[in-house]
């Protein structure tokens, strides 16, 4: 149990750090992107675009791009928050509780919904990033690859695990009440 608690404390703070870093990186990437695809700060959505269509963004494009990518980032932050809560419970020695199942369930749904809205976010962001280009050079890109499908599978597995854990918890609760 001591190993679980130590690792859970480490993971709790690692996910908390990621939770704090994600919006900072997202905002910084949108506002510091200078049009150079080799720049250090490039929003993850702009990685997929052909570099010849990218140029310096106007302030309107930066704000619109940030707004378009905000729901996807918010789902990622929500998922990270659930992991912080889950490993916080594990670090307290709470292994099979209803709260653990809820954390798994919410994280799985956030991951699943995030993967489902990702193509729409990507289409909106690609249009916003190229909306000031000449007619014919504007893009709406949607890219679904094996990573997206893998994340959907992982989300479904985590969701199934949350249901199994919840059923196990119910059986444990019933066994404790049986004389």
Backbone as CSV, one residue per row, in Angstrom:
resi,resn,N_x,N_y,N_z,CA_x,CA_y,CA_z,C_x,C_y,C_z
1,UNK,0.823,-1.205,0.000,0.000,0.000,0.000,0.862,1.262,0.000
2,UNK,2.024,1.160,0.604,2.906,2.320,0.656,3.395,2.715,-0.742
3,UNK,3.670,1.714,-1.601,4.105,2.005,-2.973,2.989,2.707,-3.740
4,UNK,1.762,2.248,-3.540,0.614,2.864,-4.221,0.477,4.317,-3.794
5,UNK,0.611,4.560,-2.509,0.462,5.940,-2.017,1.555,6.852,-2.560
6,UNK,2.807,6.366,-2.555,3.916,7.198,-3.050,3.753,7.495,-4.542
7,UNK,3.447,6.471,-5.319,3.278,6.679,-6.762,2.064,7.561,-7.038
8,UNK,1.011,7.402,-6.251,-0.197,8.211,-6.442,0.070,9.677,-6.143
9,UNK,0.874,9.932,-5.115,1.221,11.329,-4.806,2.019,11.931,-5.965
10,UNK,2.972,11.159,-6.484,3.764,11.643,-7.625,2.855,11.933,-8.827
11,UNK,1.968,10.986,-9.146,1.088,11.167,-10.312,0.095,12.302,-10.095
12,UNK,-0.389,12.435,-8.876,-1.323,13.532,-8.580,-0.675,14.875,-8.907
13,UNK,0.571,15.069,-8.450,1.228,16.353,-8.699,1.688,16.492,-10.155
14,UNK,2.017,15.384,-10.798,2.379,15.445,-12.219,1.174,15.891,-13.052
15,UNK,0.000,15.305,-12.756,-1.197,15.706,-13.498,-1.629,17.126,-13.133
16,UNK,-1.403,17.523,-11.889,-1.718,18.898,-11.483,-0.838,19.892,-12.237
17,UNK,0.423,19.552,-12.392,1.339,20.409,-13.148,0.898,20.506,-14.612
18,UNK,0.486,19.374,-15.173,-0.004,19.376,-16.555,-1.294,20.190,-16.671
19,UNK,-2.128,20.104,-15.650,-3.377,20.866,-15.636,-3.105,22.369,-15.662
20,UNK,-2.095,22.781,-14.942,-1.728,24.206,-14.910,-1.038,24.608,-16.213
21,UNK,-0.202,23.735,-16.748,0.589,24.066,-17.945,-0.251,24.107,-19.216
22,UNK,-1.290,23.287,-19.285,-2.063,23.180,-20.528,-2.668,24.513,-20.977
23,UNK,-3.413,25.235,-20.143,-3.957,26.507,-20.639,-2.880,27.553,-20.893
24,UNK,-1.820,27.510,-20.081,-0.726,28.477,-20.301,-0.084,28.227,-21.661
25,UNK,0.177,26.970,-21.986,0.779,26.647,-23.276,-0.168,26.990,-24.413
26,UNK,-1.449,26.694,-24.237,-2.425,26.963,-25.299,-2.506,28.461,-25.604
27,UNK,-2.608,29.263,-24.554,-2.688,30.722,-24.747,-1.387,31.253,-25.318
28,UNK,-0.277,30.804,-24.770,1.027,31.267,-25.245,1.242,30.888,-26.708
29,UNK,0.855,29.668,-27.072,1.041,29.224,-28.449,0.258,30.099,-29.417
30,UNK,-0.962,30.445,-29.061,-1.767,31.265,-29.973,-1.238,32.692,-30.065
31,UNK,-0.789,33.254,-28.940,-0.403,34.662,-28.971,1.052,34.883,-29.361
32,UNK,1.906,33.866,-29.293,3.300,34.040,-29.686,3.623,33.439,-31.046
33,UNK,2.645,32.789,-31.665,2.908,32.212,-32.985,3.116,33.343,-33.984
34,UNK,4.267,33.301,-34.661,4.616,34.385,-35.588,4.478,33.997,-37.052
35,UNK,3.866,32.879,-37.334,3.673,32.454,-38.714,4.723,31.481,-39.193
36,UNK,5.786,31.338,-38.452,6.844,30.402,-38.818,6.484,29.009,-38.292
37,UNK,6.279,28.037,-39.178,5.909,26.700,-38.704,7.012,26.032,-37.892
38,UNK,8.233,26.556,-37.970,9.342,26.013,-37.182,9.466,26.706,-35.837
39,UNK,8.581,27.672,-35.555,8.642,28.423,-34.297,8.389,27.485,-33.118
40,UNK,8.915,27.855,-31.971,8.745,27.030,-30.774,7.294,26.979,-30.348
41,UNK,6.624,28.120,-30.404,5.230,28.165,-29.986,4.309,28.051,-31.194
42,UNK,3.830,26.862,-31.428,2.856,26.601,-32.477,1.725,25.818,-31.834
43,UNK,0.512,26.315,-31.961,-0.615,25.588,-31.402,-0.697,24.214,-32.036
44,UNK,-1.089,23.226,-31.246,-1.109,21.848,-31.751,-1.992,21.693,-32.984
45,UNK,-2.991,22.528,-33.115,-3.881,22.421,-34.266,-3.209,22.892,-35.551
46,UNK,-2.225,23.768,-35.430,-1.563,24.293,-36.612,-0.463,23.367,-37.112
47,UNK,-0.087,22.366,-36.326,0.917,21.405,-36.778,0.464,20.672,-38.033
48,UNK,-0.843,20.465,-38.139,-1.386,19.652,-39.222,-1.455,20.402,-40.559
49,UNK,-1.346,21.717,-40.511,-1.503,22.500,-41.734,-0.237,22.490,-42.572
50,UNK,-0.434,22.601,-43.881,0.691,22.752,-44.789,1.337,24.106,-44.499
51,UNK,2.629,24.136,-44.202,3.283,25.392,-43.788,3.154,26.527,-44.797
52,UNK,2.987,26.203,-46.080,2.905,27.285,-47.065,1.634,28.120,-46.936
53,UNK,0.643,27.577,-46.228,-0.603,28.327,-46.035,-0.599,29.142,-44.750
54,UNK,0.411,28.922,-43.908,0.473,29.644,-42.632,1.229,30.958,-42.806
55,UNK,0.766,31.951,-42.094,1.437,33.234,-42.061,1.211,33.848,-40.707
56,UNK,1.751,35.027,-40.500,1.496,35.685,-39.214,-0.004,35.860,-38.986
57,UNK,-0.437,35.640,-37.772,-1.854,35.755,-37.445,-2.166,37.159,-36.970
58,UNK,-3.352,37.626,-37.311,-3.813,38.905,-36.771,-4.327,38.654,-35.352
59,UNK,-4.548,39.741,-34.628,-5.072,39.583,-33.260,-6.448,38.914,-33.280
60,UNK,-7.258,39.239,-34.280,-8.582,38.610,-34.393,-8.446,37.110,-34.596
61,UNK,-7.524,36.706,-35.460,-7.303,35.277,-35.694,-6.816,34.583,-34.426
62,UNK,-5.960,35.239,-33.679,-5.451,34.638,-32.435,-6.591,34.411,-31.452
63,UNK,-7.435,35.414,-31.284,-8.547,35.293,-30.324,-9.542,34.236,-30.803
64,UNK,-9.895,34.290,-32.093,-10.835,33.295,-32.632,-10.262,31.881,-32.550
65,UNK,-8.980,31.746,-32.849,-8.338,30.438,-32.763,-8.338,29.904,-31.343
66,UNK,-8.058,30.794,-30.412,-8.074,30.388,-29.001,-9.479,29.983,-28.573
67,UNK,-10.476,30.748,-29.003,-11.863,30.410,-28.665,-12.287,29.090,-29.303
68,UNK,-11.860,28.870,-30.552,-12.237,27.624,-31.237,-11.577,26.408,-30.595
69,UNK,-10.373,26.583,-30.087,-9.679,25.439,-29.491,-9.984,25.282,-28.000
70,UNK,-10.656,26.260,-27.418,-10.924,26.233,-25.969,-11.746,25.021,-25.517
71,UNK,-12.820,24.629,-26.223,-13.568,23.469,-25.734,-12.732,22.191,-25.663
72,UNK,-11.899,21.974,-26.670,-11.049,20.778,-26.661,-10.047,20.852,-25.502
73,UNK,-9.465,22.034,-25.309,-8.515,22.199,-24.202,-9.223,22.054,-22.851
74,UNK,-10.443,22.571,-22.762,-11.197,22.472,-21.503,-11.500,21.007,-21.164
75,UNK,-11.820,20.223,-22.175,-12.053,18.792,-21.933,-10.764,18.099,-21.467
76,UNK,-9.657,18.490,-22.062,-8.374,17.947,-21.614,-8.083,18.322,-20.177
77,UNK,-8.382,19.568,-19.815,-8.167,20.018,-18.436,-9.107,19.286,-17.482
78,UNK,-10.347,19.080,-17.908,-11.303,18.357,-17.061,-10.822,16.922,-16.828
79,UNK,-10.319,16.292,-17.872,-9.791,14.932,-17.754,-8.603,14.909,-16.786
80,UNK,-7.717,15.889,-16.906,-6.570,15.954,-15.995,-7.031,16.190,-14.558
81,UNK,-8.054,17.003,-14.368,-8.569,17.263,-13.026,-9.132,15.975,-12.404
82,UNK,-9.782,15.168,-13.224,-10.300,13.891,-12.719,-9.147,12.972,-12.308
83,UNK,-8.058,12.997,-13.059,-6.897,12.185,-12.698,-6.241,12.699,-11.418
84,UNK,-6.206,14.014,-11.236,-5.693,14.585,-9.979,-6.545,14.087,-8.815
85,UNK,-7.866,14.135,-8.985,-8.770,13.662,-7.929,-8.587,12.164,-7.679
86,UNK,-8.490,11.384,-8.750,-8.339,9.931,-8.613,-7.070,9.579,-7.847
87,UNK,-5.954,10.163,-8.240,-4.714,9.819,-7.549,-4.639,10.460,-6.166
88,UNK,-5.392,11.513,-5.954,-5.526,12.048,-4.597,-6.238,11.046,-3.699
89,UNK,-7.270,10.400,-4.228,-7.980,9.369,-3.460,-7.066,8.170,-3.201
90,UNK,-6.327,7.745,-4.227,-5.402,6.625,-4.038,-4.334,6.966,-2.992
91,UNK,-3.849,8.204,-3.008,-2.807,8.578,-2.040,-3.349,8.578,-0.607
92,UNK,-4.677,8.676,-0.457,-5.295,8.623,0.864,-5.670,7.183,1.248
93,UNK,-5.340,6.241,0.366,-5.642,4.841,0.646,-7.049,4.434,0.256
94,UNK,-7.753,5.288,-0.448,-9.113,4.977,-0.916,-9.001,4.343,-2.298
95,UNK,-9.192,3.020,-2.367,-8.955,2.307,-3.624,-10.269,1.981,-4.344
96,UNK,-11.174,1.319,-3.680,-12.435,0.909,-4.319,-13.600,1.687,-3.701
97,UNK,-13.714,2.943,-4.084,-14.810,3.775,-3.579,-15.639,4.264,-4.759
98,UNK,-16.808,4.755,-4.450,-17.659,5.316,-5.504,-16.996,6.520,-6.149
99,UNK,-16.240,7.269,-5.351,-15.560,8.453,-5.894,-14.529,8.067,-6.954
100,UNK,-13.820,6.953,-6.740,-12.851,6.493,-7.734,-13.555,6.166,-9.048
101,UNK,-14.679,5.450,-8.940,-15.418,5.084,-10.155,-15.895,6.327,-10.896
102,UNK,-16.338,7.314,-10.142,-16.812,8.554,-10.764,-15.667,9.253,-11.497
103,UNK,-14.491,9.272,-10.879,-13.331,9.899,-11.529,-12.989,9.179,-12.837
104,UNK,-12.945,7.849,-12.795,-12.682,7.089,-14.018,-13.744,7.387,-15.076
105,UNK,-14.995,7.360,-14.649,-16.105,7.574,-15.576,-16.027,8.952,-16.231
106,UNK,-15.823,9.967,-15.424,-15.757,11.336,-15.969,-14.544,11.522,-16.889
107,UNK,-13.401,10.967,-16.491,-12.202,11.091,-17.334,-12.425,10.399,-18.672
108,UNK,-13.067,9.224,-18.641,-13.328,8.497,-19.890,-14.266,9.288,-20.797
109,UNK,-15.316,9.844,-20.225,-16.248,10.621,-21.056,-15.586,11.870,-21.623
110,UNK,-14.744,12.524,-20.817,-14.041,13.712,-21.310,-13.118,13.345,-22.466
111,UNK,-12.414,12.236,-22.331,-11.525,11.785,-23.405,-12.320,11.424,-24.656
112,UNK,-13.431,10.735,-24.466,-14.262,10.318,-25.600,-14.879,11.522,-26.311
113,UNK,-15.468,12.423,-25.551,-16.080,13.615,-26.159,-15.004,14.478,-26.821
114,UNK,-13.841,14.563,-26.185,-12.738,15.326,-26.774,-12.337,14.790,-28.139
115,UNK,-12.272,13.479,-28.251,-11.913,12.895,-29.550,-13.025,13.081,-30.578
116,UNK,-14.263,13.131,-30.122,-15.372,13.331,-31.056,-15.452,14.769,-31.565
117,UNK,-15.077,15.737,-30.718,-15.138,17.140,-31.172,-13.835,17.587,-31.830
118,UNK,-12.790,16.781,-31.718,-11.496,17.175,-32.278,-11.575,17.517,-33.773
119,UNK,-12.234,16.731,-34.601,-12.279,17.100,-36.030,-12.964,18.449,-36.269
120,UNK,-14.003,18.755,-35.496,-14.697,20.039,-35.664,-13.794,21.193,-35.215
121,UNK,-13.094,20.968,-34.128,-12.164,21.988,-33.647,-11.062,22.207,-34.670
122,UNK,-10.541,21.133,-35.198,-9.476,21.222,-36.191,-9.958,21.958,-37.445
123,UNK,-11.170,21.690,-37.878,-11.709,22.379,-39.059,-11.848,23.875,-38.786
124,UNK,-12.382,24.225,-37.626,-12.557,25.639,-37.285,-11.220,26.350,-37.172
125,UNK,-10.280,25.733,-36.510,-8.971,26.363,-36.318,-8.236,26.511,-37.650
126,UNK,-8.304,25.510,-38.498,-7.606,25.611,-39.791,-8.208,26.721,-40.646
127,UNK,-9.531,26.861,-40.586,-10.138,27.962,-41.342,-9.715,29.309,-40.761
128,UNK,-9.773,29.419,-39.434,-9.404,30.692,-38.787,-7.955,31.059,-39.095
129,UNK,-7.052,30.082,-39.068,-5.632,30.361,-39.313,-5.373,30.794,-40.744
130,UNK,-6.257,30.433,-41.668,-6.034,30.771,-43.082,-7.092,31.715,-43.639
131,UNK,-7.961,32.247,-42.797,-9.084,33.046,-43.303,-8.660,34.355,-43.948
132,UNK,-7.467,34.851,-43.658,-7.001,36.086,-44.289,-6.174,35.831,-45.544
133,UNK,-6.011,34.576,-45.916,-5.288,34.254,-47.161,-6.146,34.627,-48.371
134,UNK,-5.500,34.644,-49.512,-6.217,34.895,-50.766,-7.240,33.784,-50.996
135,UNK,-8.286,34.130,-51.736,-9.282,33.113,-52.079,-8.573,31.996,-52.849
136,UNK,-8.841,30.776,-52.472,-8.162,29.623,-53.057,-7.029,29.114,-52.188
137,UNK,-6.570,29.960,-51.232,-5.504,29.551,-50.309,-6.021,29.359,-48.892
138,UNK,-7.338,29.411,-48.756,-7.925,29.176,-47.436,-8.184,27.682,-47.279
139,UNK,-8.000,27.195,-46.059,-8.103,25.759,-45.818,-9.115,25.438,-44.721
140,UNK,-9.764,24.326,-44.879,-10.520,23.689,-43.806,-10.008,22.254,-43.769
141,UNK,-9.243,21.952,-42.739,-8.596,20.646,-42.644,-9.240,19.796,-41.556
142,UNK,-9.474,18.557,-41.882,-9.923,17.576,-40.896,-9.031,16.365,-41.079
143,UNK,-8.415,15.950,-40.008,-7.497,14.825,-40.072,-7.808,13.870,-38.929
144,UNK,-8.209,12.687,-39.268,-8.445,11.661,-38.254,-7.436,10.555,-38.504
145,UNK,-6.649,10.256,-37.488,-5.632,9.219,-37.668,-5.768,8.144,-36.599
146,UNK,-4.811,7.247,-36.594,-4.886,6.130,-35.652,-4.775,6.571,-34.205
147,UNK,-4.146,7.714,-33.946,-4.060,8.210,-32.565,-5.455,8.565,-32.041
148,UNK,-6.278,9.180,-32.907,-7.643,9.520,-32.499,-8.453,8.263,-32.215
149,UNK,-8.324,7.303,-33.106,-9.054,6.039,-32.919,-8.539,5.319,-31.674
150,UNK,-7.230,5.357,-31.472,-6.656,4.743,-30.265,-7.175,5.397,-29.000
151,UNK,-7.290,6.724,-29.012,-7.823,7.426,-27.836,-9.286,7.070,-27.588
152,UNK,-10.049,6.876,-28.657,-11.453,6.465,-28.495,-11.517,5.075,-27.866
153,UNK,-10.660,4.181,-28.329,-10.620,2.833,-27.749,-10.213,2.902,-26.275
154,UNK,-9.189,3.700,-25.971,-8.738,3.850,-24.572,-9.871,4.411,-23.714
155,UNK,-10.596,5.398,-24.236,-11.719,5.979,-23.483,-12.782,4.922,-23.207
156,UNK,-13.085,4.097,-24.198,-14.089,3.040,-23.994,-13.604,2.015,-22.974
157,UNK,-12.318,1.682,-23.003,-11.763,0.732,-22.026,-11.845,1.335,-20.618
158,UNK,-11.476,2.589,-20.478,-11.540,3.239,-19.156,-12.986,3.304,-18.673
159,UNK,-13.900,3.584,-19.579,-15.322,3.623,-19.211,-15.785,2.250,-18.715
160,UNK,-15.381,1.194,-19.428,-15.750,-0.166,-18.997,-15.122,-0.484,-17.639
161,UNK,-13.871,-0.061,-17.438,-13.213,-0.289,-16.139,-13.967,0.431,-15.030
162,UNK,-14.440,1.632,-15.321,-15.186,2.375,-14.285,-16.458,1.634,-13.909
163,UNK,-17.109,1.038,-14.893,-18.335,0.278,-14.594,-18.006,-0.982,-13.788
164,UNK,-16.918,-1.660,-14.175,-16.507,-2.862,-13.433,-16.142,-2.493,-11.997
165,UNK,-15.383,-1.412,-11.845,-14.992,-0.983,-10.489,-16.222,-0.632,-9.654
166,UNK,-17.186,0.003,-10.281,-18.386,0.386,-9.533,-19.176,-0.853,-9.115
167,UNK,-19.270,-1.839,-10.014,-19.955,-3.089,-9.643,-19.197,-3.811,-8.540
168,UNK,-17.864,-3.828,-8.625,-17.062,-4.449,-7.570,-17.257,-3.749,-6.241
169,UNK,-17.337,-2.439,-6.268,-17.570,-1.673,-5.040,-18.931,-2.008,-4.451
170,UNK,-19.946,-2.131,-5.315,-21.290,-2.467,-4.817,-21.288,-3.848,-4.172
171,UNK,-20.599,-4.821,-4.808,-20.515,-6.161,-4.226,-19.777,-6.130,-2.885
172,UNK,-18.717,-5.334,-2.818,-17.958,-5.208,-1.567,-18.837,-4.584,-0.478
173,UNK,-19.609,-3.564,-0.846,-20.508,-2.930,0.131,-21.559,-3.918,0.626
174,UNK,-22.117,-4.721,-0.295,-23.108,-5.723,0.104,-22.495,-6.784,1.009
175,UNK,-21.265,-7.206,0.689,-20.595,-8.226,1.497,-20.324,-7.708,2.914
176,UNK,-19.996,-6.432,3.027,-19.737,-5.861,4.350,-21.002,-5.788,5.194
177,UNK,-22.166,-5.655,4.517,-23.431,-5.561,5.249,-24.010,-6.940,5.582
178,UNK,-23.476,-8.000,4.939,-23.979,-9.357,5.176,-23.374,-9.921,6.453
179,UNK,-24.236,-10.480,7.299,-23.762,-11.072,8.569,-23.631,-12.567,8.399
